[in-house]
């Protein structure tokens, strides 16, 4: 499985050893406010961890755990996903997702990890485009998505909430 490195981060595919760090992340109400609207407990986080591990086994890519190279602190995750989300219009391209722990927000680490994964997608996966969805109130994620080349192309309902659908062509040049 693919390990990516940046100036400050090491990105490794999620493993069971990441569970405690993921539990702390998903248990943080400030982190989950825009993602799930609620904190997650051990059962749900374990299911997510298993989903992440299985994703790599089945499709050959998935979520990477981002850790500071210096000291190994868990920063969050970023990944290229095929979650078969039940949204209309359905995703017709690989989905990019990311989440950064509140202690690491505002340091440029999310962008650093995201750019590493996008470079990998552009070079290795060779998808014509990637997509993502962001909740309407998540201004920080919108700003980051725009910085790395995503542009809105629609809206959808996801679990009863309106989300904005965004796309980024391979190489980051917006098509709209």
Buried (B, 14 or more C-beta within 10 A) or exposed (E): EBEBEBEBBBBBBBEEEBBEBBBEBBBBEEBBBBBBEEBBEEEBBBEBBEBBBEBBEEEEBBBBBBBBEEEEEBBBBBBBBBEEBEBEEEBEBBBBBBBBBEBBBEEEBBBBBBBBBBBBBBEEBEBEBBBBBBBEEBEEBBEBBBEBBBEBBBBBEBEEEEBBBBBBBBEBEBEE
